[in-house]
Amino acid sequence: MKISLLIHYISTAVIIISVVSYARAETLHDAIQRAWKNDPNLSSFHIDALSSKKEVKAARSWFPDSPMITGEYLDDHFIGSKVGYTTYQGGINFPLWLPGQSRALSNEALGNQAVAEARAQVQKLVTAVRIVTLTSQATLQRETVRNLRHADVLLGNIAHVTAVAYQNGEVSGSDNDAIIAEKEELEGKISDASQSLESIQSDIQALTGSDEIPDLLSLSGHILEGRNMALDIEKDPRVRLAEAIRKLSKASYAVVRHSQIPNPRIGVMVSRQEQYESPWDTQVGVQLQIPLPSSARNTPKEMKAVRAMAAADRDTILARRKVQTEYRQILTRFRSSLITLQHSKATNFALQKRADDLEKAWKMGEAPIIEYLRARRSALDAQQRASQANVVWHTAMIRMMLLTGETP
């Protein structure tokens, strides 16, 4: 039997290509929402904001500290005196706010609250970007597994034909070995890609509670319609956080400036004296304590606050530059990915057709098996590049939405 006749009989059968089947994936929006809900950092920032609210209320109280009660007892009987001199003395004093100190502390607490809320928004952005990154990686690995299994099925049918022909002495052992080696290499790549996919899915499960891969490729460019994709840098969470920290540093500096001395205290005291034939026995007075300022105490605190303000101003400028640069890079990537996707699809179509043509030529005995394997390998690489370009385009589109304050 001629090899061409054997191939003809096999090619007339229906070849079913087994592709990895996946259940309908959840939306990317739902995955991001669940990741936010499960993020322990957001709970921590929420507690920080509530704590700052209570600090604001405390800064508006009547006194900056608790009242102090004092008491003394003096008696000369302990030293054996016969005069009989005894004194009871007690008092209570209250701390006083320094001018502007209460308002400064209140503003500082409000600044802490704003920083906590801004950190929560930044954490939401970080978590969303992390979900998008894992989703793109998982989607690419899933497409890789699908492409490899597709090629493995095609090559498996060729391997079956070649094995029969080799047993009949119609093909050389080197051709048969080349087919076997190519198929074994494909199966090894499938194993590696499947393992990588499972690893990424475990990371997704840690964030969302489910290892289901969000549906990235179902999102089209239509989701950008009606949305303002222009960058509003003032609305970016990272810039807002930098601005909140800058305002907090100024509020902290105001606290230092309005706390040049420890809080003065004022109170009343009562003294009762018991002595033989004493013309008085009770006295009432006022007590006032006013500490004096000290440069050794105040200068280090003030300079520390000044350095914090300078660092906050620097970080604000850097945050703005970083956001502007990132937006420009993502916008460029989004535009270039569209062009890359178009070229990769055209290349994939051409190389797939070339591989199919060489397969027909090989079946007719007009081309060597090695040329067909090279063409099939090139077609597989082109298919992988097309899948990668498709994932990169979708990822760039979603990243641009996140950067402009939109959630897919």
C-alpha positions as CSV (number, residue, x, y, z in Angstrom):
1,M,0.0,0.0,0.0
2,K,1.3,3.4,-0.9
3,I,1.7,5.9,1.9
4,S,-0.4,8.5,-0.1
5,L,-3.3,6.0,-0.2
6,L,-3.1,5.3,3.5
7,I,-3.1,9.0,4.3
8,H,-6.1,9.5,2.0
9,Y,-8.1,7.0,3.9
10,I,-7.3,8.6,7.3
11,S,-7.9,12.1,6.1
12,T,-11.4,11.2,5.0
13,A,-12.3,10.6,8.7
14,V,-13.6,13.4,10.8
15,I,-10.8,14.7,13.0
16,I,-12.2,16.1,16.3
17,I,-9.8,18.6,17.8
18,S,-10.1,18.5,21.6
19,V,-9.8,21.9,23.1
20,V,-9.7,22.8,26.8
21,S,-13.3,23.5,27.8
22,Y,-13.9,26.2,30.4
23,A,-17.1,27.2,32.1
24,R,-18.3,30.7,31.6
25,A,-15.9,32.8,33.6
26,E,-17.0,35.6,36.0
27,T,-16.7,39.2,35.0
28,L,-13.6,41.1,35.8
29,H,-15.7,43.7,37.6
30,D,-17.0,41.0,40.0
31,A,-13.5,39.7,40.6
32,I,-12.2,43.2,41.5
33,Q,-15.1,43.8,43.8
34,R,-14.6,40.6,45.6
35,A,-10.9,41.2,46.0
36,W,-11.7,44.6,47.5
37,K,-14.1,43.0,49.9
38,N,-11.5,40.4,51.0
39,D,-8.6,42.8,51.3
40,P,-7.6,43.0,55.0
41,N,-5.7,46.3,54.3
42,L,-9.0,48.1,53.5
43,S,-10.4,47.1,56.9
44,S,-7.2,48.4,58.6
45,F,-7.5,51.8,56.7
46,H,-11.2,52.0,57.7
47,I,-10.3,51.5,61.3
48,D,-7.6,54.2,61.0
49,A,-10.2,56.6,59.6
50,L,-12.7,55.9,62.4
51,S,-9.9,56.4,65.0
52,S,-9.0,59.7,63.5
53,K,-12.6,60.9,63.8
54,K,-12.5,60.2,67.5
55,E,-9.3,62.1,67.8
56,V,-10.9,65.1,66.2
57,K,-13.6,65.0,68.9
58,A,-11.0,64.6,71.6
59,A,-9.1,67.6,70.3
60,R,-12.2,69.8,70.7
61,S,-12.7,68.9,74.4
62,W,-12.4,71.5,77.2
63,F,-9.0,70.4,78.5
64,P,-6.0,69.0,76.8
65,D,-5.3,66.6,79.6
66,S,-7.0,65.2,82.7
67,P,-7.3,67.3,85.9
68,M,-4.8,66.6,88.7
69,I,-5.7,66.2,92.4
70,T,-2.9,66.9,95.0
71,G,-2.9,66.3,98.8
72,E,-0.4,66.8,101.6
73,Y,-0.4,66.0,105.4
74,L,2.2,67.5,107.8
75,D,2.4,66.6,111.5
76,D,5.2,67.3,114.0
77,H,4.2,64.4,116.3
78,F,6.3,62.0,114.2
79,I,9.5,63.8,115.3
80,G,8.4,63.9,119.0
81,S,7.5,67.6,119.1
82,K,5.1,68.8,121.8
83,V,3.9,71.9,119.9
84,G,1.2,69.9,118.1
85,Y,1.5,71.5,114.7
86,T,-0.6,69.7,112.0
87,T,-1.4,70.8,108.4
88,Y,-3.8,69.4,105.9
89,Q,-3.4,70.7,102.3
90,G,-5.1,69.7,99.1
91,G,-6.0,71.1,95.7
92,I,-7.2,70.4,92.2
93,N,-5.8,71.9,89.0
94,F,-6.7,71.8,85.3
95,P,-4.5,72.0,82.2
96,L,-5.2,74.8,79.7
97,W,-5.0,74.8,75.9
98,L,-2.4,77.0,74.4
99,P,-3.6,79.6,71.9
100,G,-4.5,77.7,68.6
101,Q,-3.4,74.4,70.0
102,S,-6.8,72.8,70.0
103,R,-7.5,73.8,66.4
104,A,-4.1,72.6,65.3
105,L,-4.6,69.1,66.9
106,S,-8.1,68.9,65.3
107,N,-6.7,69.7,61.9
108,E,-3.9,67.1,62.4
109,A,-6.5,64.5,63.2
110,L,-8.6,65.4,60.2
111,G,-5.4,65.1,58.1
112,N,-4.8,61.6,59.5
113,Q,-8.4,60.7,58.5
114,A,-7.8,62.0,55.0
115,V,-4.6,60.1,54.7
116,A,-6.3,56.9,55.8
117,E,-9.1,57.3,53.3
118,A,-6.6,58.1,50.5
119,R,-4.6,55.0,51.4
120,A,-7.7,52.9,51.1
121,Q,-8.3,54.3,47.6
122,V,-4.7,53.6,46.6
123,Q,-5.0,50.1,47.9
124,K,-8.1,49.6,45.8
125,L,-6.2,50.7,42.7
126,V,-3.3,48.4,43.6
127,T,-5.6,45.4,44.2
128,A,-7.5,46.1,40.9
129,V,-4.2,46.3,39.0
130,R,-3.1,43.0,40.6
131,I,-6.3,41.3,39.6
132,V,-5.9,42.6,36.0
133,T,-2.3,41.4,35.9
134,L,-3.1,37.9,37.2
135,T,-6.1,37.7,34.9
136,S,-4.0,38.6,31.9
137,Q,-1.3,36.1,32.9
138,A,-3.9,33.3,33.5
139,T,-5.7,34.1,30.2
140,L,-2.4,34.0,28.3
141,Q,-1.4,30.7,29.9
142,R,-4.9,29.3,29.1
143,E,-4.6,30.4,25.5
144,T,-1.1,28.8,25.4
145,V,-2.5,25.5,26.7
146,R,-5.3,25.6,24.2
147,N,-2.9,26.3,21.3
148,L,-0.5,23.6,22.3
149,R,-3.2,21.1,22.7
150,H,-4.6,22.0,19.3
151,A,-1.1,21.5,17.7
152,D,-0.7,18.3,19.7
153,V,-3.9,16.8,18.3
154,L,-2.9,17.7,14.8
155,L,0.6,16.2,15.3
156,G,-0.9,13.2,17.0
157,N,-2.8,12.3,13.9
158,I,0.3,12.7,11.8
159,A,2.2,10.6,14.3
160,H,-0.3,7.8,13.9
161,V,-0.1,7.9,10.1
162,T,3.7,8.0,10.3
163,A,3.9,5.1,12.7
164,V,1.8,2.9,10.4
165,A,3.8,3.9,7.4
166,Y,7.1,3.2,9.3
167,Q,5.9,-0.3,10.2
168,N,5.2,-0.9,6.5
169,G,8.6,0.4,5.5
170,E,7.2,3.5,3.7
171,V,9.0,6.1,5.8
172,S,12.4,6.3,7.3
173,G,13.1,5.9,10.9
174,S,14.5,9.4,11.1
175,D,11.2,10.9,10.0
176,N,9.3,8.8,12.5
177,D,11.7,9.8,15.3
178,A,11.3,13.5,14.3
179,I,7.5,13.2,14.6
180,I,7.8,11.4,18.0
181,A,10.3,14.0,19.3
182,E,8.1,16.9,18.2
183,K,5.1,15.5,19.9
184,E,6.9,14.7,23.1
185,E,8.2,18.3,23.2
186,L,4.7,19.6,22.8
187,E,3.4,17.5,25.6
188,G,6.2,18.7,27.8
189,K,5.3,22.3,27.0
190,I,1.6,21.6,27.8
191,S,2.6,20.2,31.2
192,D,4.7,23.3,32.0
193,A,2.0,25.7,30.8
194,S,-0.7,23.9,32.8
195,Q,1.4,24.0,36.0
196,S,2.0,27.8,35.5
197,L,-1.8,28.2,35.0
198,E,-2.6,26.4,38.2
199,S,0.0,28.6,40.1
200,I,-1.6,31.8,38.8
201,Q,-5.1,30.5,39.6
202,S,-4.0,29.9,43.2
203,D,-2.9,33.6,43.4
204,I,-6.3,34.6,42.1
205,Q,-8.0,32.4,44.6
206,A,-6.0,34.0,47.4
207,L,-7.3,37.5,46.4
208,T,-10.9,36.7,45.3
209,G,-11.7,33.5,47.1
210,S,-12.2,31.7,43.8
211,D,-9.8,30.2,41.3
212,E,-12.1,31.0,38.4
213,I,-10.3,33.1,35.8
214,P,-12.2,36.3,35.1
215,D,-13.3,36.8,31.5
216,L,-10.9,39.2,30.0
217,L,-11.3,38.6,26.3
218,S,-15.0,39.2,26.3
219,L,-14.4,42.9,26.9
220,S,-14.3,44.8,23.7
221,G,-13.4,48.4,22.8
222,H,-17.0,49.3,23.0
223,I,-16.7,49.6,26.8
224,L,-14.6,52.8,26.2
225,E,-17.6,54.5,24.4
226,G,-19.1,57.3,26.4
227,R,-16.3,57.2,28.9
228,N,-13.8,60.1,29.5
229,M,-10.4,58.5,29.0
230,A,-8.5,61.8,29.5
231,L,-6.3,61.8,32.6
232,D,-7.5,63.9,35.5
233,I,-4.4,63.8,37.6
234,E,-6.1,65.4,40.6
235,K,-8.4,62.4,40.8
236,D,-5.7,59.8,40.8
237,P,-5.6,58.0,44.2
238,R,-1.8,58.2,44.4
239,V,-1.8,62.0,43.8
240,R,-4.6,62.4,46.4
241,L,-2.6,60.4,48.9
242,A,0.5,62.5,48.3
243,E,-1.6,65.7,48.7
244,A,-3.2,64.3,51.9
245,I,0.2,63.5,53.4
246,R,1.5,67.0,52.4
247,K,-1.5,68.6,54.2
248,L,-1.0,66.4,57.2
249,S,2.7,67.4,57.4
250,K,1.6,71.1,57.5
251,A,-1.0,70.3,60.2
252,S,1.7,68.5,62.2
253,Y,4.0,71.5,61.9
254,A,1.2,73.8,63.1
255,V,0.8,71.5,66.2
256,V,4.5,71.9,66.9
257,R,4.3,75.7,66.5
258,H,1.4,75.9,68.9
259,S,3.0,73.7,71.5
260,Q,6.1,75.6,72.4
261,I,5.7,74.9,76.1
262,P,3.9,72.2,78.1
263,N,0.3,73.1,78.8
264,P,0.0,75.5,81.8
265,R,-2.2,74.4,84.7
266,I,-4.5,76.4,87.0
267,G,-6.4,75.3,90.1
268,V,-7.5,75.9,93.6
269,M,-6.0,74.6,96.9
270,V,-7.1,74.5,100.5
271,S,-4.8,74.4,103.5
272,R,-5.9,73.7,107.1
273,Q,-3.6,74.2,110.0
274,E,-4.1,73.0,113.5
275,Q,-1.9,74.5,116.2
276,Y,-2.4,75.5,119.8
277,E,-3.9,79.1,120.1
278,S,-3.3,79.7,116.3
279,P,-5.3,82.7,115.0
280,W,-6.2,80.9,111.8
281,D,-6.9,77.4,110.8
282,T,-8.0,77.4,107.1
283,Q,-6.6,79.0,103.9
284,V,-7.9,79.0,100.3
285,G,-5.6,79.9,97.4
286,V,-5.1,79.8,93.7
287,Q,-2.4,77.7,92.0
288,L,-0.9,78.6,88.6
289,Q,1.9,76.7,86.7
290,I,3.3,78.1,83.5
291,P,6.3,76.3,82.1
292,L,8.9,78.3,80.1
293,P,9.9,77.5,76.5
294,S,13.1,75.8,75.7
295,S,14.9,75.8,72.4
296,A,16.6,72.5,73.3
297,R,13.1,71.0,73.4
298,N,11.4,72.8,70.6
299,T,14.0,73.1,67.9
300,P,14.4,69.4,67.2
301,K,10.6,68.9,67.0
302,E,10.2,71.9,64.7
303,M,13.0,70.9,62.4
304,K,11.6,67.3,62.2
305,A,8.3,68.8,61.1
306,V,10.1,71.0,58.5
307,R,11.9,68.0,57.0
308,A,8.6,66.1,56.9
309,M,7.0,69.0,54.9
310,A,9.9,69.1,52.5
311,A,9.6,65.3,51.9
312,A,5.9,65.6,51.4
313,D,6.3,68.4,48.8
314,R,8.9,66.2,47.0
315,D,6.7,63.1,47.0
316,T,3.7,65.1,45.7
317,I,5.8,66.3,42.7
318,L,7.1,62.8,42.1
319,A,3.6,61.3,42.3
320,R,2.3,63.6,39.7
321,R,5.2,62.9,37.4
322,K,4.8,59.1,37.9
323,V,1.1,59.2,37.1
324,Q,1.6,61.3,34.0
325,T,4.4,59.0,32.8
326,E,2.4,55.9,33.5
327,Y,-0.6,57.2,31.7
328,R,1.4,58.1,28.6
329,Q,3.1,54.7,28.6
330,I,-0.2,52.8,28.9
331,L,-1.8,54.9,26.2
332,T,1.1,54.2,23.9
333,R,0.9,50.5,24.7
334,F,-2.8,50.5,24.0
335,R,-2.3,52.1,20.6
336,S,0.6,50.0,19.6
337,S,-1.1,46.8,20.8
338,L,-3.9,47.4,18.3
339,I,-1.3,47.6,15.5
340,T,0.5,44.5,16.8
341,L,-2.7,42.6,17.1
342,Q,-3.6,43.3,13.5
343,H,-0.2,42.2,12.2
344,S,0.0,39.2,14.4
345,K,-3.5,38.0,13.2
346,A,-2.4,38.4,9.5
347,T,0.9,36.6,10.2
348,N,-1.0,33.8,12.0
349,F,-3.4,33.4,9.2
350,A,-0.6,33.2,6.6
351,L,1.6,30.8,8.6
352,Q,-1.4,28.5,9.4
353,K,-2.2,28.4,5.7
354,R,1.4,27.6,4.9
355,A,1.4,24.8,7.4
356,D,-1.8,23.4,5.9
357,D,-0.4,23.6,2.4
358,L,2.8,21.8,3.4
359,E,0.8,19.1,5.2
360,K,-1.1,18.5,1.9
361,A,2.2,18.5,0.0
362,W,3.7,16.0,2.5
363,K,0.7,13.8,2.1
364,M,1.2,13.8,-1.6
365,G,4.9,13.0,-1.2
366,E,6.0,16.4,-2.5
367,A,7.6,17.8,0.7
368,P,9.8,16.2,3.4
369,I,8.4,15.7,6.9
370,I,11.0,18.1,8.4
371,E,9.7,21.0,6.3
372,Y,6.2,20.3,7.5
373,L,7.3,20.2,11.1
374,R,9.1,23.5,10.7
375,A,6.0,25.0,9.2
376,R,3.7,23.7,11.9
377,R,6.1,25.0,14.6
378,S,6.2,28.4,12.9
379,A,2.4,28.4,12.8
380,L,2.2,27.5,16.5
381,D,4.6,30.4,17.3
382,A,2.5,32.8,15.3
383,Q,-0.7,31.6,17.0
384,Q,1.0,32.2,20.3
385,R,2.0,35.7,19.4
386,A,-1.5,36.4,18.2
387,S,-2.9,35.2,21.5
388,Q,-0.4,37.3,23.4
389,A,-1.1,40.4,21.4
390,N,-4.8,40.0,22.0
391,V,-4.3,39.7,25.8
392,V,-1.9,42.6,25.8
393,W,-4.4,44.8,24.0
394,H,-7.2,43.9,26.4
395,T,-4.9,44.4,29.4
396,A,-3.8,47.8,28.2
397,M,-7.4,48.9,27.7
398,I,-8.4,47.9,31.2
399,R,-5.3,49.5,32.7
400,M,-6.1,52.7,31.0
401,M,-9.6,52.6,32.4
402,L,-8.3,52.0,35.9
403,L,-5.8,54.9,35.6
404,T,-8.6,57.3,34.6
405,G,-10.7,56.3,37.5
406,E,-13.0,53.8,35.7
407,T,-13.7,50.3,36.8
408,P,-14.5,47.7,34.0
